Structures are given as C-alpha cells and as structure tokens.
Amino acid sequence: MEFEKLQEIIADVSNVDPNEVTMETTFADDLGADSLDVFQIVMGIEEEFDIQIEAEEAEHIVSVEDAVEAIKKKLAE
C-alpha cells in the first residue's frame, strides 16, 4: 500500500509514469531528481502518510526502497 501511494507521489513530482517507478528506482540516477525534487517527494510523503521525516533521515533516502522503509518505520512509531 505504501509503495503504490509512493509511486503516485514520485510520478507526480518527477513527471514519469507510475509504472516506471520500482523499489530499485533511485531518485538521482534513475529519475534525474535534484535535491529540490527529493524535498518535494519527502513533503508529499509527509502529507500523504501524516508523518514527519527529519532532515537527517531524508538525506539517507536515495531510492524508492529507502523511502518505503522510512515510511514503514515512521508508521510503526
């Protein structure tokens, strides 16, 4: 469930087809996302899942899998 919602957020920010976004997709290398794009994705995640991701945590989110793990971790708190 988190993954599907995340696909939509990433697709919206990066202007890609949601089906192109996989767990292995990296924001910078695969999507060409810059720091502002990643910030917008993190903001979308925070809004969608009603969680807070600290700046230090956000720095470690480089792939979709990292983002899913961060969401799961926050939702479990």
mmJSON file of the N, C-alpha and C atoms, coordinates in Angstrom:
{"data_MODEL":{"atom_site":{
"group_PDB":["ATOM","ATOM","ATOM","ATOM","ATOM","ATOM","ATOM","ATOM","ATOM","ATOM","ATOM","ATOM","ATOM","ATOM","ATOM","ATOM","ATOM","ATOM","ATOM","ATOM","ATOM","ATOM","ATOM","ATOM","ATOM","ATOM","ATOM","ATOM","ATOM","ATOM","ATOM","ATOM","ATOM","ATOM","ATOM","ATOM","ATOM","ATOM","ATOM","ATOM","ATOM","ATOM","ATOM","ATOM","ATOM","ATOM","ATOM","ATOM","ATOM","ATOM","ATOM","ATOM","ATOM","ATOM","ATOM","ATOM","ATOM","ATOM","ATOM","ATOM","ATOM","ATOM","ATOM","ATOM","ATOM","ATOM","ATOM","ATOM","ATOM","ATOM","ATOM","ATOM","ATOM","ATOM","ATOM","ATOM","ATOM","ATOM","ATOM","ATOM","ATOM","ATOM","ATOM","ATOM","ATOM","ATOM","ATOM","ATOM","ATOM","ATOM","ATOM","ATOM","ATOM","ATOM","ATOM","ATOM","ATOM","ATOM","ATOM","ATOM","ATOM","ATOM","ATOM","ATOM","ATOM","ATOM","ATOM","ATOM","ATOM","ATOM","ATOM","ATOM","ATOM","ATOM","ATOM","ATOM","ATOM","ATOM","ATOM","ATOM","ATOM","ATOM","ATOM","ATOM","ATOM","ATOM","ATOM","ATOM","ATOM","ATOM","ATOM","ATOM","ATOM","ATOM","ATOM","ATOM","ATOM","ATOM","ATOM","ATOM","ATOM","ATOM","ATOM","ATOM","ATOM","ATOM","ATOM","ATOM","ATOM","ATOM","ATOM","ATOM","ATOM","ATOM","ATOM","ATOM","ATOM","ATOM","ATOM","ATOM","ATOM","ATOM","ATOM","ATOM","ATOM","ATOM","ATOM","ATOM","ATOM","ATOM","ATOM","ATOM","ATOM","ATOM","ATOM","ATOM","ATOM","ATOM","ATOM","ATOM","ATOM","ATOM","ATOM","ATOM","ATOM","ATOM","ATOM","ATOM","ATOM","ATOM","ATOM","ATOM","ATOM","ATOM","ATOM","ATOM","ATOM","ATOM","ATOM","ATOM","ATOM","ATOM","ATOM","ATOM","ATOM","ATOM","ATOM","ATOM","ATOM","ATOM","ATOM","ATOM","ATOM","ATOM","ATOM","ATOM","ATOM","ATOM","ATOM","ATOM","ATOM","ATOM","ATOM","ATOM","ATOM","ATOM","ATOM","ATOM","ATOM","ATOM","ATOM"],
"id":[1,2,3,4,5,6,7,8,9,10,11,12,13,14,15,16,17,18,19,20,21,22,23,24,25,26,27,28,29,30,31,32,33,34,35,36,37,38,39,40,41,42,43,44,45,46,47,48,49,50,51,52,53,54,55,56,57,58,59,60,61,62,63,64,65,66,67,68,69,70,71,72,73,74,75,76,77,78,79,80,81,82,83,84,85,86,87,88,89,90,91,92,93,94,95,96,97,98,99,100,101,102,103,104,105,106,107,108,109,110,111,112,113,114,115,116,117,118,119,120,121,122,123,124,125,126,127,128,129,130,131,132,133,134,135,136,137,138,139,140,141,142,143,144,145,146,147,148,149,150,151,152,153,154,155,156,157,158,159,160,161,162,163,164,165,166,167,168,169,170,171,172,173,174,175,176,177,178,179,180,181,182,183,184,185,186,187,188,189,190,191,192,193,194,195,196,197,198,199,200,201,202,203,204,205,206,207,208,209,210,211,212,213,214,215,216,217,218,219,220,221,222,223,224,225,226,227,228,229,230,231],
"type_symbol":["N","C","C","N","C","C","N","C","C","N","C","C","N","C","C","N","C","C","N","C","C","N","C","C","N","C","C","N","C","C","N","C","C","N","C","C","N","C","C","N","C","C","N","C","C","N","C","C","N","C","C","N","C","C","N","C","C","N","C","C","N","C","C","N","C","C","N","C","C","N","C","C","N","C","C","N","C","C","N","C","C","N","C","C","N","C","C","N","C","C","N","C","C","N","C","C","N","C","C","N","C","C","N","C","C","N","C","C","N","C","C","N","C","C","N","C","C","N","C","C","N","C","C","N","C","C","N","C","C","N","C","C","N","C","C","N","C","C","N","C","C","N","C","C","N","C","C","N","C","C","N","C","C","N","C","C","N","C","C","N","C","C","N","C","C","N","C","C","N","C","C","N","C","C","N","C","C","N","C","C","N","C","C","N","C","C","N","C","C","N","C","C","N","C","C","N","C","C","N","C","C","N","C","C","N","C","C","N","C","C","N","C","C","N","C","C","N","C","C","N","C","C","N","C","C","N","C","C","N","C","C"],
"label_atom_id":["N","CA","C","N","CA","C","N","CA","C","N","CA","C","N","CA","C","N","CA","C","N","CA","C","N","CA","C","N","CA","C","N","CA","C","N","CA","C","N","CA","C","N","CA","C","N","CA","C","N","CA","C","N","CA","C","N","CA","C","N","CA","C","N","CA","C","N","CA","C","N","CA","C","N","CA","C","N","CA","C","N","CA","C","N","CA","C","N","CA","C","N","CA","C","N","CA","C","N","CA","C","N","CA","C","N","CA","C","N","CA","C","N","CA","C","N","CA","C","N","CA","C","N","CA","C","N","CA","C","N","CA","C","N","CA","C","N","CA","C","N","CA","C","N","CA","C","N","CA","C","N","CA","C","N","CA","C","N","CA","C","N","CA","C","N","CA","C","N","CA","C","N","CA","C","N","CA","C","N","CA","C","N","CA","C","N","CA","C","N","CA","C","N","CA","C","N","CA","C","N","CA","C","N","CA","C","N","CA","C","N","CA","C","N","CA","C","N","CA","C","N","CA","C","N","CA","C","N","CA","C","N","CA","C","N","CA","C","N","CA","C","N","CA","C","N","CA","C","N","CA","C","N","CA","C","N","CA","C","N","CA","C","N","CA","C","N","CA","C"],
"label_alt_id":[null,null,null,null,null,null,null,null,null,null,null,null,null,null,null,null,null,null,null,null,null,null,null,null,null,null,null,null,null,null,null,null,null,null,null,null,null,null,null,null,null,null,null,null,null,null,null,null,null,null,null,null,null,null,null,null,null,null,null,null,null,null,null,null,null,null,null,null,null,null,null,null,null,null,null,null,null,null,null,null,null,null,null,null,null,null,null,null,null,null,null,null,null,null,null,null,null,null,null,null,null,null,null,null,null,null,null,null,null,null,null,null,null,null,null,null,null,null,null,null,null,null,null,null,null,null,null,null,null,null,null,null,null,null,null,null,null,null,null,null,null,null,null,null,null,null,null,null,null,null,null,null,null,null,null,null,null,null,null,null,null,null,null,null,null,null,null,null,null,null,null,null,null,null,null,null,null,null,null,null,null,null,null,null,null,null,null,null,null,null,null,null,null,null,null,null,null,null,null,null,null,null,null,null,null,null,null,null,null,null,null,null,null,null,null,null,null,null,null,null,null,null,null,null,null,null,null,null,null,null,null],
"label_comp_id":["MET","MET","MET","GLU","GLU","GLU","PHE","PHE","PHE","GLU","GLU","GLU","LYS","LYS","LYS","LEU","LEU","LEU","GLN","GLN","GLN","GLU","GLU","GLU","ILE","ILE","ILE","ILE","ILE","ILE","ALA","ALA","ALA","ASP","ASP","ASP","VAL","VAL","VAL","SER","SER","SER","ASN","ASN","ASN","VAL","VAL","VAL","ASP","ASP","ASP","PRO","PRO","PRO","ASN","ASN","ASN","GLU","GLU","GLU","VAL","VAL","VAL","THR","THR","THR","MET","MET","MET","GLU","GLU","GLU","THR","THR","THR","THR","THR","THR","PHE","PHE","PHE","ALA","ALA","ALA","ASP","ASP","ASP","ASP","ASP","ASP","LEU","LEU","LEU","GLY","GLY","GLY","ALA","ALA","ALA","ASP","ASP","ASP","SER","SER","SER","LEU","LEU","LEU","ASP","ASP","ASP","VAL","VAL","VAL","PHE","PHE","PHE","GLN","GLN","GLN","ILE","ILE","ILE","VAL","VAL","VAL","MET","MET","MET","GLY","GLY","GLY","ILE","ILE","ILE","GLU","GLU","GLU","GLU","GLU","GLU","GLU","GLU","GLU","PHE","PHE","PHE","ASP","ASP","ASP","ILE","ILE","ILE","GLN","GLN","GLN","ILE","ILE","ILE","GLU","GLU","GLU","ALA","ALA","ALA","GLU","GLU","GLU","GLU","GLU","GLU","ALA","ALA","ALA","GLU","GLU","GLU","HIS","HIS","HIS","ILE","ILE","ILE","VAL","VAL","VAL","SER","SER","SER","VAL","VAL","VAL","GLU","GLU","GLU","ASP","ASP","ASP","ALA","ALA","ALA","VAL","VAL","VAL","GLU","GLU","GLU","ALA","ALA","ALA","ILE","ILE","ILE","LYS","LYS","LYS","LYS","LYS","LYS","LYS","LYS","LYS","LEU","LEU","LEU","ALA","ALA","ALA","GLU","GLU","GLU"],
"label_asym_id":["A","A","A","A","A","A","A","A","A","A","A","A","A","A","A","A","A","A","A","A","A","A","A","A","A","A","A","A","A","A","A","A","A","A","A","A","A","A","A","A","A","A","A","A","A","A","A","A","A","A","A","A","A","A","A","A","A","A","A","A","A","A","A","A","A","A","A","A","A","A","A","A","A","A","A","A","A","A","A","A","A","A","A","A","A","A","A","A","A","A","A","A","A","A","A","A","A","A","A","A","A","A","A","A","A","A","A","A","A","A","A","A","A","A","A","A","A","A","A","A","A","A","A","A","A","A","A","A","A","A","A","A","A","A","A","A","A","A","A","A","A","A","A","A","A","A","A","A","A","A","A","A","A","A","A","A","A","A","A","A","A","A","A","A","A","A","A","A","A","A","A","A","A","A","A","A","A","A","A","A","A","A","A","A","A","A","A","A","A","A","A","A","A","A","A","A","A","A","A","A","A","A","A","A","A","A","A","A","A","A","A","A","A","A","A","A","A","A","A","A","A","A","A","A","A","A","A","A","A","A","A"],
"label_entity_id":["1","1","1","1","1","1","1","1","1","1","1","1","1","1","1","1","1","1","1","1","1","1","1","1","1","1","1","1","1","1","1","1","1","1","1","1","1","1","1","1","1","1","1","1","1","1","1","1","1","1","1","1","1","1","1","1","1","1","1","1","1","1","1","1","1","1","1","1","1","1","1","1","1","1","1","1","1","1","1","1","1","1","1","1","1","1","1","1","1","1","1","1","1","1","1","1","1","1","1","1","1","1","1","1","1","1","1","1","1","1","1","1","1","1","1","1","1","1","1","1","1","1","1","1","1","1","1","1","1","1","1","1","1","1","1","1","1","1","1","1","1","1","1","1","1","1","1","1","1","1","1","1","1","1","1","1","1","1","1","1","1","1","1","1","1","1","1","1","1","1","1","1","1","1","1","1","1","1","1","1","1","1","1","1","1","1","1","1","1","1","1","1","1","1","1","1","1","1","1","1","1","1","1","1","1","1","1","1","1","1","1","1","1","1","1","1","1","1","1","1","1","1","1","1","1","1","1","1","1","1","1"],
"label_seq_id":[1,1,1,2,2,2,3,3,3,4,4,4,5,5,5,6,6,6,7,7,7,8,8,8,9,9,9,10,10,10,11,11,11,12,12,12,13,13,13,14,14,14,15,15,15,16,16,16,17,17,17,18,18,18,19,19,19,20,20,20,21,21,21,22,22,22,23,23,23,24,24,24,25,25,25,26,26,26,27,27,27,28,28,28,29,29,29,30,30,30,31,31,31,32,32,32,33,33,33,34,34,34,35,35,35,36,36,36,37,37,37,38,38,38,39,39,39,40,40,40,41,41,41,42,42,42,43,43,43,44,44,44,45,45,45,46,46,46,47,47,47,48,48,48,49,49,49,50,50,50,51,51,51,52,52,52,53,53,53,54,54,54,55,55,55,56,56,56,57,57,57,58,58,58,59,59,59,60,60,60,61,61,61,62,62,62,63,63,63,64,64,64,65,65,65,66,66,66,67,67,67,68,68,68,69,69,69,70,70,70,71,71,71,72,72,72,73,73,73,74,74,74,75,75,75,76,76,76,77,77,77],
"pdbx_PDB_ins_code":[null,null,null,null,null,null,null,null,null,null,null,null,null,null,null,null,null,null,null,null,null,null,null,null,null,null,null,null,null,null,null,null,null,null,null,null,null,null,null,null,null,null,null,null,null,null,null,null,null,null,null,null,null,null,null,null,null,null,null,null,null,null,null,null,null,null,null,null,null,null,null,null,null,null,null,null,null,null,null,null,null,null,null,null,null,null,null,null,null,null,null,null,null,null,null,null,null,null,null,null,null,null,null,null,null,null,null,null,null,null,null,null,null,null,null,null,null,null,null,null,null,null,null,null,null,null,null,null,null,null,null,null,null,null,null,null,null,null,null,null,null,null,null,null,null,null,null,null,null,null,null,null,null,null,null,null,null,null,null,null,null,null,null,null,null,null,null,null,null,null,null,null,null,null,null,null,null,null,null,null,null,null,null,null,null,null,null,null,null,null,null,null,null,null,null,null,null,null,null,null,null,null,null,null,null,null,null,null,null,null,null,null,null,null,null,null,null,null,null,null,null,null,null,null,null,null,null,null,null,null,null],
"Cartn_x":[0.826,0.0,0.869,1.886,2.781,3.444,3.834,4.55,3.69,2.422,1.547,1.33,1.118,0.949,2.235,3.352,4.654,4.9,4.506,4.636,3.93,2.732,1.948,2.632,3.139,3.831,5.057,5.858,7.081,6.749,5.749,5.361,4.9,4.179,3.678,4.83,5.764,6.893,7.86,8.117,9.145,8.613,7.299,6.687,7.048,6.898,7.125,5.869,5.791,4.696,4.887,3.831,3.977,4.501,4.174,4.631,6.131,6.777,8.228,8.96,8.238,8.832,8.794,9.987,10.092,10.797,10.856,11.544,13.024,13.596,15.019,15.325,14.295,14.491,15.202,16.253,16.932,16.503,16.376,15.865,16.82,18.081,19.049,19.428,19.854,20.369,19.281,18.192,17.155,16.148,15.822,14.799,15.373,16.675,17.294,16.811,16.357,15.831,16.967,16.752,17.724,17.233,17.962,17.62,16.234,15.83,14.502,13.418,13.637,12.677,12.532,13.656,13.625,12.9,13.149,12.459,10.95,10.533,9.102,8.51,9.257,8.802,8.641,9.635,9.557,8.356,8.135,6.969,5.668,5.624,4.447,4.217,5.309,5.233,4.685,5.233,4.798,3.31,2.865,1.456,0.559,0.923,0.107,-0.024,1.089,1.1,0.998,0.901,0.792,1.931,3.163,4.361,5.348,6.367,7.449,8.744,9.444,10.751,11.785,12.671,13.7,14.682,15.325,16.272,17.384,17.876,18.947,18.471,17.226,16.666,16.467,15.997,15.732,17.004,18.135,19.408,19.767,19.247,19.571,18.59,17.588,16.612,17.111,17.675,18.215,17.465,16.681,15.915,14.48,13.642,12.249,12.181,13.027,13.048,13.39,14.348,14.692,13.477,12.73,11.555,10.479,10.253,9.26,9.657,10.932,11.402,11.229,11.512,11.337,9.877,8.973,7.542,7.108,7.496,7.123,7.638,8.877,9.477,8.68,8.324,7.58,6.166,5.524,4.175,4.148,5.269,5.351,5.618,6.051,6.399,5.16],
"Cartn_y":[-1.191,0.0,1.252,1.285,2.441,2.637,1.52,1.598,2.246,1.837,2.374,3.878,4.303,5.731,6.486,5.884,6.496,6.616,5.591,5.648,6.884,7.142,8.287,9.604,9.71,10.934,11.178,10.134,10.25,10.577,9.911,10.143,11.583,12.099,13.463,14.477,14.3,15.231,15.093,13.866,13.611,13.556,13.663,13.59,12.304,11.177,9.877,9.025,7.954,7.007,6.26,6.17,5.453,4.036,3.403,2.026,1.93,3.064,3.071,3.102,3.397,3.513,2.142,1.609,0.316,0.518,-0.538,-0.455,-0.132,-0.538,-0.329,1.042,1.789,3.098,4.046,4.699,5.721,7.086,8.029,9.339,10.095,10.173,10.95,10.238,8.983,8.274,7.88,7.307,6.797,7.868,8.774,9.778,11.158,11.329,12.63,13.695,13.255,14.182,14.949,16.25,17.036,17.154,17.894,17.976,18.588,19.51,20.106,19.076,18.257,17.2,16.223,15.821,14.889,15.536,16.818,17.552,17.535,17.766,17.75,16.355,15.332,13.957,13.688,14.091,13.903,14.659,15.885,16.649,15.931,15.361,14.599,13.38,12.712,11.549,11.973,13.051,13.528,13.854,14.507,14.893,13.668,12.785,11.607,10.658,10.459,9.477,10.102,11.424,12.155,11.786,11.893,11.602,12.75,12.782,13.766,13.014,13.431,12.852,13.94,13.689,14.676,14.836,15.981,16.281,15.245,14.802,13.806,12.494,12.133,10.905,11.056,12.217,12.464,12.362,12.744,12.675,11.237,10.258,8.855,8.187,8.932,8.386,8.647,7.602,7.738,6.867,5.92,5.045,4.932,4.381,4.173,3.227,2.211,1.261,1.976,2.91,3.689,4.469,5.043,5.831,4.953,3.772,2.844,2.428,2.126,1.738,2.877,4.102,5.264,5.435,5.243,5.357,4.284,3.036,1.947,2.176,2.66,2.925,3.991,5.068,6.165,5.722,4.943,4.494,3.53,2.847,1.897,2.579,3.833,4.551,4.901],
"Cartn_z":[0.0,0.0,0.0,0.856,0.881,-0.473,-1.086,-2.353,-3.442,-3.528,-4.565,-4.379,-3.158,-2.883,-3.211,-2.863,-3.133,-4.638,-5.394,-6.85,-7.403,-6.911,-7.385,-7.034,-5.824,-5.391,-6.27,-6.45,-7.241,-8.696,-9.247,-10.638,-10.825,-9.85,-9.929,-9.908,-8.998,-8.87,-10.04,-10.457,-11.482,-12.907,-13.066,-14.395,-15.143,-14.444,-15.067,-14.873,-15.627,-15.487,-14.162,-13.33,-12.053,-12.217,-13.346,-13.576,-13.811,-14.092,-14.268,-12.93,-11.87,-10.536,-9.864,-9.565,-8.885,-7.547,-6.764,-5.467,-5.661,-6.793,-7.048,-7.644,-8.011,-8.64,-7.678,-8.18,-7.38,-7.895,-6.981,-7.345,-8.267,-7.9,-8.689,-9.981,-9.885,-11.063,-12.049,-11.563,-12.463,-12.889,-11.985,-12.291,-12.59,-12.341,-12.572,-11.595,-10.428,-9.43,-8.76,-8.566,-7.808,-6.366,-5.557,-4.134,-3.922,-4.769,-4.642,-4.945,-5.965,-6.289,-5.128,-4.555,-3.426,-2.248,-2.014,-0.942,-1.186,-2.433,-2.748,-2.553,-2.892,-2.678,-1.189,-0.395,1.062,1.634,1.152,1.623,1.256,0.071,-0.357,0.512,0.872,1.756,3.121,3.658,4.978,4.973,3.911,3.814,3.642,2.742,2.422,3.617,4.331,5.41,6.8,6.864,8.13,9.082,8.555,9.342,9.173,10.02,9.917,9.642,8.6,8.291,8.518,9.466,9.806,8.649,8.584,7.507,7.435,8.606,8.625,8.005,8.275,7.711,6.208,5.795,4.377,3.546,4.127,3.411,3.017,3.763,3.521,2.559,2.108,1.172,-0.248,-0.85,-2.2,-3.205,-2.7,-3.588,-3.088,-3.929,-3.543,-2.348,-2.358,-1.236,0.072,0.04,1.228,1.724,0.798,1.156,1.785,1.207,1.753,3.165,3.365,4.692,5.7,5.281,6.166,6.547,5.576,5.854,6.842,6.598,7.49,8.901,9.002,10.3,11.052,10.343,10.978,11.367,10.528,10.833,12.018,12.242,13.356,14.681,14.643,15.884,16.668],
"occupancy":[1.0,1.0,1.0,1.0,1.0,1.0,1.0,1.0,1.0,1.0,1.0,1.0,1.0,1.0,1.0,1.0,1.0,1.0,1.0,1.0,1.0,1.0,1.0,1.0,1.0,1.0,1.0,1.0,1.0,1.0,1.0,1.0,1.0,1.0,1.0,1.0,1.0,1.0,1.0,1.0,1.0,1.0,1.0,1.0,1.0,1.0,1.0,1.0,1.0,1.0,1.0,1.0,1.0,1.0,1.0,1.0,1.0,1.0,1.0,1.0,1.0,1.0,1.0,1.0,1.0,1.0,1.0,1.0,1.0,1.0,1.0,1.0,1.0,1.0,1.0,1.0,1.0,1.0,1.0,1.0,1.0,1.0,1.0,1.0,1.0,1.0,1.0,1.0,1.0,1.0,1.0,1.0,1.0,1.0,1.0,1.0,1.0,1.0,1.0,1.0,1.0,1.0,1.0,1.0,1.0,1.0,1.0,1.0,1.0,1.0,1.0,1.0,1.0,1.0,1.0,1.0,1.0,1.0,1.0,1.0,1.0,1.0,1.0,1.0,1.0,1.0,1.0,1.0,1.0,1.0,1.0,1.0,1.0,1.0,1.0,1.0,1.0,1.0,1.0,1.0,1.0,1.0,1.0,1.0,1.0,1.0,1.0,1.0,1.0,1.0,1.0,1.0,1.0,1.0,1.0,1.0,1.0,1.0,1.0,1.0,1.0,1.0,1.0,1.0,1.0,1.0,1.0,1.0,1.0,1.0,1.0,1.0,1.0,1.0,1.0,1.0,1.0,1.0,1.0,1.0,1.0,1.0,1.0,1.0,1.0,1.0,1.0,1.0,1.0,1.0,1.0,1.0,1.0,1.0,1.0,1.0,1.0,1.0,1.0,1.0,1.0,1.0,1.0,1.0,1.0,1.0,1.0,1.0,1.0,1.0,1.0,1.0,1.0,1.0,1.0,1.0,1.0,1.0,1.0,1.0,1.0,1.0,1.0,1.0,1.0,1.0,1.0,1.0,1.0,1.0,1.0],
"B_iso_or_equiv":[0.0,0.0,0.0,0.0,0.0,0.0,0.0,0.0,0.0,0.0,0.0,0.0,0.0,0.0,0.0,0.0,0.0,0.0,0.0,0.0,0.0,0.0,0.0,0.0,0.0,0.0,0.0,0.0,0.0,0.0,0.0,0.0,0.0,0.0,0.0,0.0,0.0,0.0,0.0,0.0,0.0,0.0,0.0,0.0,0.0,0.0,0.0,0.0,0.0,0.0,0.0,0.0,0.0,0.0,0.0,0.0,0.0,0.0,0.0,0.0,0.0,0.0,0.0,0.0,0.0,0.0,0.0,0.0,0.0,0.0,0.0,0.0,0.0,0.0,0.0,0.0,0.0,0.0,0.0,0.0,0.0,0.0,0.0,0.0,0.0,0.0,0.0,0.0,0.0,0.0,0.0,0.0,0.0,0.0,0.0,0.0,0.0,0.0,0.0,0.0,0.0,0.0,0.0,0.0,0.0,0.0,0.0,0.0,0.0,0.0,0.0,0.0,0.0,0.0,0.0,0.0,0.0,0.0,0.0,0.0,0.0,0.0,0.0,0.0,0.0,0.0,0.0,0.0,0.0,0.0,0.0,0.0,0.0,0.0,0.0,0.0,0.0,0.0,0.0,0.0,0.0,0.0,0.0,0.0,0.0,0.0,0.0,0.0,0.0,0.0,0.0,0.0,0.0,0.0,0.0,0.0,0.0,0.0,0.0,0.0,0.0,0.0,0.0,0.0,0.0,0.0,0.0,0.0,0.0,0.0,0.0,0.0,0.0,0.0,0.0,0.0,0.0,0.0,0.0,0.0,0.0,0.0,0.0,0.0,0.0,0.0,0.0,0.0,0.0,0.0,0.0,0.0,0.0,0.0,0.0,0.0,0.0,0.0,0.0,0.0,0.0,0.0,0.0,0.0,0.0,0.0,0.0,0.0,0.0,0.0,0.0,0.0,0.0,0.0,0.0,0.0,0.0,0.0,0.0,0.0,0.0,0.0,0.0,0.0,0.0,0.0,0.0,0.0,0.0,0.0,0.0],
"pdbx_formal_charge":[null,null,null,null,null,null,null,null,null,null,null,null,null,null,null,null,null,null,null,null,null,null,null,null,null,null,null,null,null,null,null,null,null,null,null,null,null,null,null,null,null,null,null,null,null,null,null,null,null,null,null,null,null,null,null,null,null,null,null,null,null,null,null,null,null,null,null,null,null,null,null,null,null,null,null,null,null,null,null,null,null,null,null,null,null,null,null,null,null,null,null,null,null,null,null,null,null,null,null,null,null,null,null,null,null,null,null,null,null,null,null,null,null,null,null,null,null,null,null,null,null,null,null,null,null,null,null,null,null,null,null,null,null,null,null,null,null,null,null,null,null,null,null,null,null,null,null,null,null,null,null,null,null,null,null,null,null,null,null,null,null,null,null,null,null,null,null,null,null,null,null,null,null,null,null,null,null,null,null,null,null,null,null,null,null,null,null,null,null,null,null,null,null,null,null,null,null,null,null,null,null,null,null,null,null,null,null,null,null,null,null,null,null,null,null,null,null,null,null,null,null,null,null,null,null,null,null,null,null,null,null],
"auth_seq_id":[1,1,1,2,2,2,3,3,3,4,4,4,5,5,5,6,6,6,7,7,7,8,8,8,9,9,9,10,10,10,11,11,11,12,12,12,13,13,13,14,14,14,15,15,15,16,16,16,17,17,17,18,18,18,19,19,19,20,20,20,21,21,21,22,22,22,23,23,23,24,24,24,25,25,25,26,26,26,27,27,27,28,28,28,29,29,29,30,30,30,31,31,31,32,32,32,33,33,33,34,34,34,35,35,35,36,36,36,37,37,37,38,38,38,39,39,39,40,40,40,41,41,41,42,42,42,43,43,43,44,44,44,45,45,45,46,46,46,47,47,47,48,48,48,49,49,49,50,50,50,51,51,51,52,52,52,53,53,53,54,54,54,55,55,55,56,56,56,57,57,57,58,58,58,59,59,59,60,60,60,61,61,61,62,62,62,63,63,63,64,64,64,65,65,65,66,66,66,67,67,67,68,68,68,69,69,69,70,70,70,71,71,71,72,72,72,73,73,73,74,74,74,75,75,75,76,76,76,77,77,77],
"auth_comp_id":["MET","MET","MET","GLU","GLU","GLU","PHE","PHE","PHE","GLU","GLU","GLU","LYS","LYS","LYS","LEU","LEU","LEU","GLN","GLN","GLN","GLU","GLU","GLU","ILE","ILE","ILE","ILE","ILE","ILE","ALA","ALA","ALA","ASP","ASP","ASP","VAL","VAL","VAL","SER","SER","SER","ASN","ASN","ASN","VAL","VAL","VAL","ASP","ASP","ASP","PRO","PRO","PRO","ASN","ASN","ASN","GLU","GLU","GLU","VAL","VAL","VAL","THR","THR","THR","MET","MET","MET","GLU","GLU","GLU","THR","THR","THR","THR","THR","THR","PHE","PHE","PHE","ALA","ALA","ALA","ASP","ASP","ASP","ASP","ASP","ASP","LEU","LEU","LEU","GLY","GLY","GLY","ALA","ALA","ALA","ASP","ASP","ASP","SER","SER","SER","LEU","LEU","LEU","ASP","ASP","ASP","VAL","VAL","VAL","PHE","PHE","PHE","GLN","GLN","GLN","ILE","ILE","ILE","VAL","VAL","VAL","MET","MET","MET","GLY","GLY","GLY","ILE","ILE","ILE","GLU","GLU","GLU","GLU","GLU","GLU","GLU","GLU","GLU","PHE","PHE","PHE","ASP","ASP","ASP","ILE","ILE","ILE","GLN","GLN","GLN","ILE","ILE","ILE","GLU","GLU","GLU","ALA","ALA","ALA","GLU","GLU","GLU","GLU","GLU","GLU","ALA","ALA","ALA","GLU","GLU","GLU","HIS","HIS","HIS","ILE","ILE","ILE","VAL","VAL","VAL","SER","SER","SER","VAL","VAL","VAL","GLU","GLU","GLU","ASP","ASP","ASP","ALA","ALA","ALA","VAL","VAL","VAL","GLU","GLU","GLU","ALA","ALA","ALA","ILE","ILE","ILE","LYS","LYS","LYS","LYS","LYS","LYS","LYS","LYS","LYS","LEU","LEU","LEU","ALA","ALA","ALA","GLU","GLU","GLU"],
"auth_asym_id":["A","A","A","A","A","A","A","A","A","A","A","A","A","A","A","A","A","A","A","A","A","A","A","A","A","A","A","A","A","A","A","A","A","A","A","A","A","A","A","A","A","A","A","A","A","A","A","A","A","A","A","A","A","A","A","A","A","A","A","A","A","A","A","A","A","A","A","A","A","A","A","A","A","A","A","A","A","A","A","A","A","A","A","A","A","A","A","A","A","A","A","A","A","A","A","A","A","A","A","A","A","A","A","A","A","A","A","A","A","A","A","A","A","A","A","A","A","A","A","A","A","A","A","A","A","A","A","A","A","A","A","A","A","A","A","A","A","A","A","A","A","A","A","A","A","A","A","A","A","A","A","A","A","A","A","A","A","A","A","A","A","A","A","A","A","A","A","A","A","A","A","A","A","A","A","A","A","A","A","A","A","A","A","A","A","A","A","A","A","A","A","A","A","A","A","A","A","A","A","A","A","A","A","A","A","A","A","A","A","A","A","A","A","A","A","A","A","A","A","A","A","A","A","A","A","A","A","A","A","A","A"],
"auth_atom_id":["N","CA","C","N","CA","C","N","CA","C","N","CA","C","N","CA","C","N","CA","C","N","CA","C","N","CA","C","N","CA","C","N","CA","C","N","CA","C","N","CA","C","N","CA","C","N","CA","C","N","CA","C","N","CA","C","N","CA","C","N","CA","C","N","CA","C","N","CA","C","N","CA","C","N","CA","C","N","CA","C","N","CA","C","N","CA","C","N","CA","C","N","CA","C","N","CA","C","N","CA","C","N","CA","C","N","CA","C","N","CA","C","N","CA","C","N","CA","C","N","CA","C","N","CA","C","N","CA","C","N","CA","C","N","CA","C","N","CA","C","N","CA","C","N","CA","C","N","CA","C","N","CA","C","N","CA","C","N","CA","C","N","CA","C","N","CA","C","N","CA","C","N","CA","C","N","CA","C","N","CA","C","N","CA","C","N","CA","C","N","CA","C","N","CA","C","N","CA","C","N","CA","C","N","CA","C","N","CA","C","N","CA","C","N","CA","C","N","CA","C","N","CA","C","N","CA","C","N","CA","C","N","CA","C","N","CA","C","N","CA","C","N","CA","C","N","CA","C","N","CA","C","N","CA","C","N","CA","C","N","CA","C","N","CA","C","N","CA","C"],
"pdbx_PDB_model_num":[1,1,1,1,1,1,1,1,1,1,1,1,1,1,1,1,1,1,1,1,1,1,1,1,1,1,1,1,1,1,1,1,1,1,1,1,1,1,1,1,1,1,1,1,1,1,1,1,1,1,1,1,1,1,1,1,1,1,1,1,1,1,1,1,1,1,1,1,1,1,1,1,1,1,1,1,1,1,1,1,1,1,1,1,1,1,1,1,1,1,1,1,1,1,1,1,1,1,1,1,1,1,1,1,1,1,1,1,1,1,1,1,1,1,1,1,1,1,1,1,1,1,1,1,1,1,1,1,1,1,1,1,1,1,1,1,1,1,1,1,1,1,1,1,1,1,1,1,1,1,1,1,1,1,1,1,1,1,1,1,1,1,1,1,1,1,1,1,1,1,1,1,1,1,1,1,1,1,1,1,1,1,1,1,1,1,1,1,1,1,1,1,1,1,1,1,1,1,1,1,1,1,1,1,1,1,1,1,1,1,1,1,1,1,1,1,1,1,1,1,1,1,1,1,1,1,1,1,1,1,1]
}}}
